[in-house]
Amino acid sequence: LAKLPAGEPLAVEWVGEGSGPGTVIKGLGFFHPEAGPASLLIEEAPEPLAGRRLIGHNVKLLIEWGMRVGWNPGRFDDSALAAYLLNPARATYRLEDLCVEAFGQGPPELTAGADTLPRAGERARWIWKFWEHSASAIERDGLKKLYEEIERPLVPILARMELDGIRVDPLKLEVFAKELERDLDNLTREIHQLAGEP
C-alpha cells in the first residue's frame, strides 16, 4: 500500500466470520496493478485506506462492519452491484461464477486456513478485473447514471438499515399475519372452485 499514491483506488476483499450485520472482519486483501496483491490483518479501522476509493464485491458487508467499528470507507465501487444491474435475473452474484462466465476462470475460494489472507489478495485481483469488465459494460449499456445516482448511493443506506433493524409491534404483526392467512385460505378456496375441484 505504501507504494501507491494516496489517491489511487484499491480492490479489496475481506476475510472474517459471518455474513450480514454481524460479520466480523479479521483481515483485508488488496490489489492494485502497480503494487500487486497485498493483505493486512486488522483489529480496528484500517487507517491505510483513508481517502482511497475502494472497489469491492458486495461492499455492503464491509460498510456495515465499518459502521460498527467507526470507520467510513468513503468512496467505493461494487462489482456485485454492477453485475446485478447488468443482469438482475441472476440467482446469485458470486465472484467465482461471474469471473468464470466473463473470463473462463476465476478467483480461488476463501477457505479457512493459513493461506486465507493471501488468497484474499488474489481475490482482490479478480475483483479489480471484474470491476473493469463490468464498469465498461455499464457504460456501454447506458446504466452508468443509474449505478452512480441511485444504486450505489443506496448501499450505505441499506447497510445502516440492516444494522439498525426495524421496530415491529408484535401484536399488530400477529393480527396482520392472521389477515394474510385468512386471505390465503379464501383465495385457495376460490382457485379450487374455479378449477372445479373440491
N, C-alpha and C positions, 0 to 999 in steps of 0.2 A: 504493500500500500504506500510505503514511503517513496517508491519510485515514481508515483503518479502525481501530477499537479492536482491541487485540491479540487478544482472544478470538474475533473474527469469523472464520468459515470462508472459505476461498478455493477456487474451482475452479482447477485447474492443468493445463496441457498442456506437455509437454516438446518441445524441438527438439534434434536431435542426429543421431548416426550409429549405425547398427547396431540390433540387436534382441537381446533376451535378456541374459545376464550380461555381455556385452562392450559394452553400449550406452555411448556417450559423450554426455553431455548438455551442450549448449553454451548453452542458454537456456531460460527458462521463460516461458510465457504465463499470465496470471492473469485471473480475473474475480470480481467481487462486484457485486451490483446497485447498491450505493451508490457504488461507485468506478468501475464500468465496466471495460473490458478494459485490461490493462497487460502489459508484458513486461520481462524482465530478462536481460541477458547474464550468464552465470556462469562462473567459472573454479574455484570451490571451493564448499563447502557454503553454501547460501543462508540466511544468518542472518535476513533479514527474515521468514522463515517459521516461526521458532521459536515453538512454543506454539500455532500455528494448526491447526485441523482442515482437512486438505486433501481436496478432492473431485476425483478424477481418473478417467480411463478407462484401465483396465489399469494400476493403480497399482504392480503388482509390479515393473515395469521401473524406476520411479522409486525404489522401495525398494531394489532391487538396486544401483542407482547410488549411492544414499545410503550403503549399507553399505560400498561400495568407497572412498568419499571421507570416511568418518567422520561422516556426517550421518544422524540418525534422524528421519524425517518425523513420528514420533509418531502422533497420531490422524489417521485417514483414512477416507474412504468411496470406494467404487469402483463407478462406473456400469456398467462392463463386467461385473463380478461380479453386480450386481443384474440385469442383462439375462440373464445365464446362469441365475440362479435362476428368473426368470420364464419362460424358455423354454430348457431345457437341450438341446433337439434342434436348435437353430440350427447352421448350418455355420460361421458367423463372427459376430463381435460388433463389427464395425467401427462406429465412432461415426456415420459418414456414413449407413450403411444403417439403423441403429436410429433416428436422428432423422428420416429421410425416412419411415419407416414410422409413427412416432409423430406427426409434425408436418407431414408433406407437404413438408418442406425440411430442409436440413441444413447443417453447417459447411463451410467451404472446406477443400479438400485441403491438406495440408502438402507443398509442393514446394520444392526448393532455389531460393534466390534472395534478393534484398534484402528482400522483404516477408515472409519466412518467420516472423520473430519476431512482428510484429504479427498475422499470421494465427493464431499460437498463442494470442494473447489472445482473438481472436474464437472460436477453437475452444473455449477455456475457457468462454466464454459458453454455448456449446451443451452442454458437459459439465454446467454448472450446471443448465441447463434439463432435460436428460435425467435428471440425478440426481433433481431434484424429481419428475419424472414417474414414474420407476422406484421411488423410495422410497415414494411413496404407493401404488403397485401392490403392492409387497412387503407393506406394512401391510395393504392390502385383502385380499390373498390368504393372510394368515396366515404369511408367510415371514420376518417380522422377526427372530424368535428364532433361526431357522436362519442368517440372514445375520449377526447380531450375535455369536452364541455359537459358531458353527462355521466358516462360510465366511470371514468377514473375518479372524478370528484366524489362519487358515491361510496367508494371503497372505505375511506376513513369514517364516513357517516355510518355505514353498515357495521364496521368494526366497533364503533362506540356503542351502537345499539345492542350488539351481541354481548358486549361487556356489561352494559347496564341492565340488560334484560327488559322485561315489561312487567308492569303491575297488573295483576289479574284479581278480580273479585271472584273467589271460588264459588260463591252461591250463584252469582249471575252466570258464571261459566257452566255450572251444573244445569241450570234452567235452560240455557241455550243448547246444551248437549241433548237434553230431553226433547226439545223442539225439533232438533235435527233428526233425532231417532224417530219421532212421530212422523215427520215429513217423509223420511226414507221408507217407513212402513207403508204410508199411503201411496207413494209413488210405485213401490213394489207391487201392491195390490192392483193399481191401475194398469201397470205393464202386463201383469198376468191376465187381467180381464181383456185387454186389447189383443193379447196373443191367443185368447180363447182357452186359457189354462186355468185350473182351479187355484 
